[in-house]
């Protein structure tokens, strides 16, 4: 059966390299925190699920879905999505950040 995915925010830790990173491109089965795609450590290329997942919330009103005119998410738009380290879009024509992907069917 098809599953709808929703985008969440995740915190990662590679135990081998002791590197931590965060990502706004964590894809969970809708309504859950069940992560569907792993991400790869930029140093050793091992794949990991995040150790913590949370909804992407607006920093001004603290809601996940809001009507704020300027949506302040805890995402840094100046840091590009690392397609080469993403289990979902690695090797694909379109990167996660170039597709409107909140309701992406796999």
GULOGU-6915 format. One record per residue (C-alpha): residue number from 1; x, z, y; residue in three letters. Coordinates in Angstrom, 1 decimal. Each point is the difference from the previous one (the first is absolute). Last residue first. Example, Ala and Ser with C-alpha at 12.3 -4.5 7.8 and 13.67 -1.06 7.14 Angstrom:
2
REC num      X      Z      Y residu
REC   2   13.7    7.1   -1.1    SER
REC   1   -1.4    0.7   -3.4    ALA
// end
This chain:
106
REC num      X      Z      Y residu
REC 106    6.4   -2.5    6.7    UNK
REC 105   -2.7    0.3    2.6    UNK
REC 104    1.1    0.8    3.5    UNK
REC 103   -2.3    2.2    2.0    UNK
REC 102    2.4    1.5    2.5    UNK
REC 101    2.3   -3.1   -0.2    UNK
REC 100   -0.2   -2.1    3.1    UNK
REC  99    3.1   -1.9   -1.0    UNK
REC  98    3.3   -0.2    1.9    UNK
REC  97    1.0    3.6   -0.5    UNK
REC  96   -0.3   -0.2   -3.8    UNK
REC  95    2.3   -3.1    0.0    UNK
REC  94   -1.2   -3.4   -0.9    UNK
REC  93    1.8   -2.5   -2.2    UNK
REC  92    0.7    2.6   -2.7    UNK
REC  91    3.4    1.0   -1.3    UNK
REC  90   -0.5    3.6    0.8    UNK
REC  89   -3.6    0.4    1.2    UNK
REC  88   -1.4    2.9   -2.1    UNK
REC  87    3.0    1.7   -1.3    UNK
REC  86    1.6    0.2    3.4    UNK
REC  85    3.7    0.2    0.5    UNK
REC  84    0.7   -3.7    0.9    UNK
REC  83   -3.1    0.0    2.2    UNK
REC  82    1.5    2.7    2.2    UNK
REC  81   -2.8    0.4    2.6    UNK
REC  80    1.4   -0.3    3.4    UNK
REC  79    0.8    3.0    2.1    UNK
REC  78   -1.0   -0.7    3.6    UNK
REC  77   -3.7    0.7   -0.9    UNK
REC  76    0.8    3.6   -0.7    UNK
REC  75   -3.0    1.4   -1.9    UNK
REC  74   -1.6    3.3    0.6    UNK
REC  73   -3.0   -1.7    1.4    UNK
REC  72   -1.0   -0.1    3.6    UNK
REC  71   -3.0   -2.2    0.2    UNK
REC  70   -0.5   -0.9    3.7    UNK
REC  69   -3.7   -0.5    0.7    UNK
REC  68   -0.8    2.9   -2.3    UNK
REC  67   -2.9   -0.9   -2.3    UNK
REC  66    1.3    1.9   -3.1    UNK
REC  65    0.5   -0.3   -3.7    UNK
REC  64    2.6    2.4   -1.3    UNK
REC  63   -0.8    2.6    2.6    UNK
REC  62    2.6    2.2    1.8    UNK
REC  61   -1.4   -0.9    3.5    UNK
REC  60    3.3   -1.0    1.8    UNK
REC  59    2.4   -0.4   -3.0    UNK
REC  58   -2.4   -2.2   -1.9    UNK
REC  57    0.3    0.7   -3.7    UNK
REC  56    1.5   -2.0   -2.9    UNK
REC  55   -1.2    2.0   -3.0    UNK
REC  54    2.5    2.0   -1.8    UNK
REC  53    2.3   -0.4   -3.0    UNK
REC  52    2.8    2.3   -1.2    UNK
REC  51    2.7   -0.4   -2.6    UNK
REC  50   -0.2   -3.8    0.5    UNK
REC  49    0.3   -2.2   -3.1    UNK
REC  48    3.5   -1.2   -0.8    UNK
REC  47    2.0   -3.0   -1.1    UNK
REC  46    3.7    0.0   -0.4    UNK
REC  45    1.8   -2.5    2.2    UNK
REC  44    3.2    2.2    0.3    UNK
REC  43    0.5   -0.1    3.8    UNK
REC  42   -3.3   -1.3    1.6    UNK
REC  41   -2.1    2.1   -2.4    UNK
REC  40   -2.9   -2.1   -1.3    UNK
REC  39   -3.7    0.5    0.6    UNK
REC  38   -2.7    0.5   -2.6    UNK
REC  37   -3.3   -1.8    0.0    UNK
REC  36   -3.4    1.5   -1.0    UNK
REC  35    0.1    3.5    1.3    UNK
REC  34   -2.9    2.2   -1.2    UNK
REC  33   -0.8    2.0    3.2    UNK
REC  32   -3.7   -0.8   -0.6    UNK
REC  31   -3.0   -1.4    1.8    UNK
REC  30    1.2   -3.6   -0.3    UNK
REC  29    2.9   -0.4   -2.5    UNK
REC  28    3.1    0.7    2.1    UNK
REC  27    2.4   -2.4    1.8    UNK
REC  26    2.8    1.7    2.0    UNK
REC  25    1.0   -2.2    2.9    UNK
REC  24    0.4    2.5    2.8    UNK
REC  23    3.3    1.0   -1.5    UNK
REC  22    2.3    3.0    0.2    UNK
REC  21    3.6    0.4   -1.1    UNK
REC  20    2.3    2.5   -1.7    UNK
REC  19    3.4   -0.6   -1.5    UNK
REC  18    1.6    2.4   -2.4    UNK
REC  17    1.6   -2.9   -1.8    UNK
REC  16   -1.0    1.0   -3.6    UNK
REC  15   -3.1    2.0    1.1    UNK
REC  14   -1.5   -2.9    2.0    UNK
REC  13   -2.6    1.7    2.2    UNK
REC  12   -3.1   -1.6    1.4    UNK
REC  11   -2.8    1.0    2.4    UNK
REC  10   -3.1   -2.1    0.2    UNK
REC   9   -2.6   -1.2    2.4    UNK
REC   8   -3.2   -1.7   -1.2    UNK
REC   7   -1.4   -3.5   -0.4    UNK
REC   6   -3.1   -0.4   -2.2    UNK
REC   5   -0.3   -2.0   -3.1    UNK
REC   4   -3.2   -1.4   -1.5    UNK
REC   3    0.1   -0.4   -3.8    UNK
REC   2   -1.0   -3.0   -1.9    UNK
REC   1   -1.1    0.6   -3.6    UNK
// end
